[in-house]
Amino acid sequence: MSDEKEALVPEVVGNPDRSPRHHVRHPEKALVVYRMAGLGLNKGACAKCIGVSLSVFNREYLEDYDTGTIDMQQEVAKLAFDIAREGNVPMLLHLVKTKLGWNEKQTVEHVGEVRSIVSNRPLTREEFEQKYLTQEETSED
């Protein structure tokens, strides 16, 4: 009977003591993550590229990702300010609107006189005949 029980137990492959797998952080992979974050890639793409799960990525490489993202943002901001300083008006307007909170308020001004009123109220038969079927012409002199 004991031989049958042993035969039914599946063979454990990989991690026999069932302890969590341990990932060793690789400096080369950390550099790849830093560079990819600097190009604007998201965490999932970076994790897939270096061959780790997202949970391992967040545990082992998140600091490299954040540093790469911050350095990229700093570089782009410096470039934008340099372009604005060189006299690029659209870039300057973009920066003052997004970074300083400026906005353009649009106003609509109605001018002229009211010549007719549009109503969705149906006309009575008498109103319709008076408005559309009479041949009277008014002349303005």
Rosetta silent file (secondary structure, phi, psi, omega in degrees, C-alpha in Angstrom):
SEQUENCE: MSDEKEALVPEVVGNPDRSPRHHVRHPEKALVVYRMAGLGLNKGACAKCIGVSLSVFNREYLEDYDTGTIDMQQEVAKLAFDIAREGNVPMLLHLVKTKLGWNEKQTVEHVGEVRSIVSNRPLTREEFEQKYLTQEETSED
SCORE:     score description
SCORE:     0.000 S_00000001
   1 L     0.000  -38.698 -179.600    0.000    0.000    0.000 S_00000001
   2 H   -67.293  -30.009  177.038    2.831    2.394    0.789 S_00000001
   3 H   -66.282  -35.662  178.995    4.320    1.756   -2.656 S_00000001
   4 H   -67.834  -39.894  179.516    1.058    2.882   -4.255 S_00000001
   5 H   -64.366  -41.669  179.771    1.007    6.152   -2.254 S_00000001
   6 H   -65.543  -34.033 -179.284    4.543    6.967   -3.281 S_00000001
   7 H   -71.078  -27.997 -178.503    3.697    6.331   -6.906 S_00000001
   8 H   -84.299  -14.757 -179.847    0.752    8.766   -6.780 S_00000001
   9 L   -77.751  125.282 -179.238    2.766   11.673   -5.356 S_00000001
  10 L   -69.502  150.858  179.208    3.878   13.950   -8.182 S_00000001
  11 L   -76.570  132.881  179.856    7.526   14.648   -8.606 S_00000001
  12 L   -86.041  123.846 -178.578    8.523   18.140   -7.479 S_00000001
  13 L  -116.281  135.744  173.553   10.503   19.915  -10.160 S_00000001
  14 L    99.028  -77.078 -173.075   12.358   23.193   -9.709 S_00000001
  15 L  -120.813   83.219 -170.861   11.860   24.365   -6.159 S_00000001
  16 L   -65.448  -30.519 -178.211   11.646   21.276   -3.900 S_00000001
  17 L   -88.822    4.897  178.051   11.408   23.115   -0.574 S_00000001
  18 L    58.905   21.530  175.447    8.604   25.341   -1.931 S_00000001
  19 L   -77.860  154.975 -179.806   10.456   28.480   -0.857 S_00000001
  20 L   -63.474  144.674  177.992    9.877   31.572   -2.977 S_00000001
  21 L   -67.131  145.108 -178.918   12.149   31.912   -5.937 S_00000001
  22 L  -111.592  126.694  178.261   14.848   34.481   -5.454 S_00000001
  23 L   -96.817  131.756  176.700   15.765   36.852   -8.260 S_00000001
  24 L   -94.876  124.445 -179.087   19.303   38.153   -8.332 S_00000001
  25 L   -69.530  129.564 -179.529   19.463   41.769   -9.502 S_00000001
  26 L  -107.068  127.933  178.894   21.711   42.177  -12.530 S_00000001
  27 H   -60.314  -33.752  179.145   23.484   45.519  -13.116 S_00000001
  28 H   -65.160  -41.981  178.333   23.231   45.022  -16.891 S_00000001
  29 H   -66.809  -36.792  178.300   19.455   44.629  -16.662 S_00000001
  30 H   -62.610  -39.212  178.326   19.261   47.669  -14.379 S_00000001
  31 H   -67.036  -39.036  177.024   21.071   49.735  -17.022 S_00000001
  32 H   -62.324  -43.867  179.026   18.678   48.493  -19.718 S_00000001
  33 H   -61.578  -44.878  179.696   15.713   49.498  -17.526 S_00000001
  34 H   -58.615  -46.784 -178.526   17.230   52.944  -16.918 S_00000001
  35 H   -67.343  -40.496  179.994   17.760   53.525  -20.645 S_00000001
  36 H   -67.311  -38.978  176.443   14.317   52.239  -21.632 S_00000001
  37 H   -64.036  -35.055  177.368   12.638   54.428  -19.009 S_00000001
  38 H   -66.644  -19.203  176.361   14.613   57.338  -20.441 S_00000001
  39 L   -93.548   -3.576  176.109   12.974   56.651  -23.791 S_00000001
  40 L    95.457    9.565  178.910    9.508   56.745  -22.225 S_00000001
  41 L   -72.029  152.535 -179.026    8.642   53.037  -22.174 S_00000001
  42 L   -84.557  173.105 -176.437    6.249   51.821  -19.488 S_00000001
  43 H   -61.715  -41.740 -178.481    7.035   49.367  -16.685 S_00000001
  44 H   -60.657  -42.206  179.140    5.410   46.412  -18.413 S_00000001
  45 H   -66.259  -40.744  178.788    7.515   46.835  -21.539 S_00000001
  46 H   -64.456  -44.543 -179.806   10.694   47.188  -19.498 S_00000001
  47 H   -61.483  -43.333 -179.462    9.884   44.092  -17.410 S_00000001
  48 H   -65.211  -38.507 -178.083    9.162   42.035  -20.513 S_00000001
  49 H   -64.245  -38.426 -178.915   12.356   43.180  -22.194 S_00000001
  50 H   -91.999   -1.160  172.911   14.564   42.043  -19.315 S_00000001
  51 L    78.619   36.062  177.027   12.556   38.847  -18.816 S_00000001
  52 L  -127.919  162.455  176.736   11.075   39.322  -15.347 S_00000001
  53 L   -75.251  165.113  179.904    7.561   39.538  -13.968 S_00000001
  54 H   -65.634  -34.320  178.885    6.074   42.879  -13.055 S_00000001
  55 H   -67.768  -40.958  176.009    6.240   42.044   -9.340 S_00000001
  56 H   -65.794  -40.805  178.478    9.967   41.233   -9.598 S_00000001
  57 H   -58.394  -48.244 -179.247   10.441   44.379  -11.670 S_00000001
  58 H   -64.171  -32.538 -179.065    8.730   46.526   -9.025 S_00000001
  59 H   -78.549  -40.798 -170.290   10.787   44.923   -6.272 S_00000001
  60 H  -103.618  -28.964 -170.429   14.212   44.917   -7.938 S_00000001
  61 L  -123.412    6.739 -176.557   14.278   47.519  -10.728 S_00000001
  62 H   -63.548  -38.247  179.375   11.742   50.199   -9.795 S_00000001
  63 H   -63.402  -40.656  177.475   14.406   52.625   -8.578 S_00000001
  64 H   -64.831  -40.441  178.412   16.260   52.346  -11.898 S_00000001
  65 H   -63.283  -47.509 -179.596   12.997   52.903  -13.764 S_00000001
  66 H   -62.903  -41.657  179.054   12.108   55.960  -11.692 S_00000001
  67 H   -63.331  -43.516  177.882   15.591   57.434  -12.079 S_00000001
  68 H   -62.607  -40.716  178.983   15.497   56.941  -15.854 S_00000001
  69 H   -65.754  -44.147 -180.000   12.057   58.544  -16.071 S_00000001
  70 H   -63.601  -44.037  179.407   13.103   61.530  -13.950 S_00000001
  71 H   -63.090  -38.881  177.778   16.277   62.072  -15.974 S_00000001
  72 H   -64.517  -44.783  179.927   14.277   61.938  -19.228 S_00000001
  73 H   -63.103  -39.353  178.363   11.739   64.454  -17.916 S_00000001
  74 H   -64.222  -41.838  179.875   14.526   66.765  -16.790 S_00000001
  75 H   -64.970  -43.544 -179.813   16.187   66.558  -20.203 S_00000001
  76 H   -66.128  -41.848  179.026   12.942   67.252  -22.065 S_00000001
  77 H   -63.121  -42.710  178.739   12.087   70.185  -19.785 S_00000001
  78 H   -62.378  -42.561  178.438   15.550   71.710  -20.279 S_00000001
  79 H   -62.535  -42.379  179.409   15.223   71.314  -24.048 S_00000001
  80 H   -62.856  -42.954  178.641   11.775   72.951  -23.999 S_00000001
  81 H   -66.328  -39.149  177.564   13.083   75.917  -22.007 S_00000001
  82 H   -62.782  -42.186  178.581   16.079   76.289  -24.321 S_00000001
  83 H   -63.673  -41.323  179.296   13.775   76.302  -27.360 S_00000001
  84 H   -65.897  -38.524  179.757   11.534   78.906  -25.705 S_00000001
  85 H   -67.316  -26.686  178.599   14.543   81.085  -24.827 S_00000001
  86 L   -76.531   -2.467  175.685   15.646   81.041  -28.461 S_00000001
  87 L   105.743   11.934  178.562   12.433   82.851  -29.349 S_00000001
  88 L   -77.698  101.069 -174.135   10.040   80.042  -30.231 S_00000001
  89 H   -63.875  -44.423  178.402    6.736   81.719  -29.333 S_00000001
  90 H   -58.625  -39.287  178.209    4.515   78.601  -29.512 S_00000001
  91 H   -66.919  -40.452  178.095    6.836   76.781  -27.095 S_00000001
  92 H   -61.712  -44.681  178.173    6.883   79.794  -24.790 S_00000001
  93 H   -63.357  -40.360  177.906    3.081   79.953  -24.808 S_00000001
  94 H   -60.142  -44.726 -178.183    2.878   76.223  -24.129 S_00000001
  95 H   -66.055  -43.130 -178.842    5.182   76.542  -21.133 S_00000001
  96 H   -69.285  -29.722  178.225    3.392   79.499  -19.565 S_00000001
  97 H   -74.871  -41.893 -175.509    0.033   77.763  -19.999 S_00000001
  98 H   -85.580  -32.639 -175.725    1.117   74.379  -18.643 S_00000001
  99 H  -100.057  -28.684 -178.734    3.653   75.425  -16.025 S_00000001
 100 L  -106.699   -3.863  175.595    2.392   78.842  -14.920 S_00000001
 101 L    79.066   13.999  178.266   -1.325   78.187  -15.259 S_00000001
 102 L   -69.589  153.470  174.266   -2.068   80.907  -17.795 S_00000001
 103 L  -149.027  159.965  178.454   -5.109   80.481  -20.004 S_00000001
 104 L  -102.969  123.204  178.398   -6.841   82.262  -22.807 S_00000001
 105 L   -96.793  129.623  179.662  -10.402   83.234  -22.118 S_00000001
 106 L   -99.969  134.694  176.595  -12.642   83.441  -25.124 S_00000001
 107 L  -118.167  144.683  178.479  -15.523   85.867  -25.164 S_00000001
 108 L  -114.075  124.016 -179.363  -18.408   85.843  -27.591 S_00000001
 109 L  -114.090  124.770  178.100  -19.960   89.187  -28.443 S_00000001
 110 L   -98.497  125.362  179.375  -23.316   89.324  -30.187 S_00000001
 111 L  -124.492  159.275  178.474  -23.926   92.495  -32.200 S_00000001
 112 L   109.499 -170.579 -178.414  -26.781   93.621  -34.394 S_00000001
 113 L  -119.330  158.825  178.098  -30.507   93.646  -34.011 S_00000001
 114 L   -85.348  119.414 -179.158  -33.092   90.916  -33.667 S_00000001
 115 L  -104.018  -23.578  177.133  -35.055   90.670  -36.905 S_00000001
 116 L  -152.519  157.025  178.790  -36.963   87.498  -36.277 S_00000001
 117 L  -117.152  128.872  179.294  -37.675   85.134  -33.472 S_00000001
 118 L   -93.359  129.687 -179.643  -37.502   81.432  -34.044 S_00000001
 119 L  -134.388  147.557  177.394  -40.067   79.432  -32.163 S_00000001
 120 L   -94.967    7.657  177.862  -40.943   75.797  -32.177 S_00000001
 121 L   -74.782  129.116  179.822  -44.610   76.591  -31.443 S_00000001
 122 L   -68.700  145.953  178.882  -46.773   75.459  -34.382 S_00000001
 123 L   -78.441  147.074  171.651  -48.678   78.161  -36.246 S_00000001
 124 L   -75.502  168.534 -179.958  -52.442   78.193  -36.264 S_00000001
 125 H   -60.552  -42.572 -179.324  -54.168   78.017  -39.641 S_00000001
 126 H   -64.368  -42.820  179.437  -54.945   81.740  -39.531 S_00000001
 127 H   -63.845  -41.760  179.584  -51.344   82.636  -38.636 S_00000001
 128 H   -62.843  -46.310  179.908  -50.018   80.428  -41.441 S_00000001
 129 H   -63.120  -42.354 -179.129  -52.374   81.963  -44.025 S_00000001
 130 H   -65.450  -39.464 -175.293  -51.573   85.479  -42.891 S_00000001
 131 H   -79.176  -40.530 -170.621  -47.823   84.884  -42.950 S_00000001
 132 H  -112.849  -21.306 -173.258  -47.399   82.790  -46.104 S_00000001
 133 H  -106.006   -4.258  177.953  -50.522   82.977  -48.279 S_00000001
 134 L   -84.126  145.670 -178.100  -51.250   86.701  -48.437 S_00000001
 135 L   -96.937   10.675 -178.873  -50.020   88.604  -51.496 S_00000001
 136 L   -70.068  134.918  176.109  -49.512   91.867  -49.678 S_00000001
 137 L  -118.666  133.315  177.374  -46.136   93.382  -50.220 S_00000001
 138 L  -100.508  137.846  178.573  -44.781   96.000  -47.986 S_00000001
 139 L  -117.020  139.454  179.632  -42.449   98.556  -49.407 S_00000001
 140 L  -110.634  120.835  178.778  -39.998  100.541  -47.416 S_00000001
 141 L  -125.177    0.000    0.000  -39.105  103.995  -48.755 S_00000001
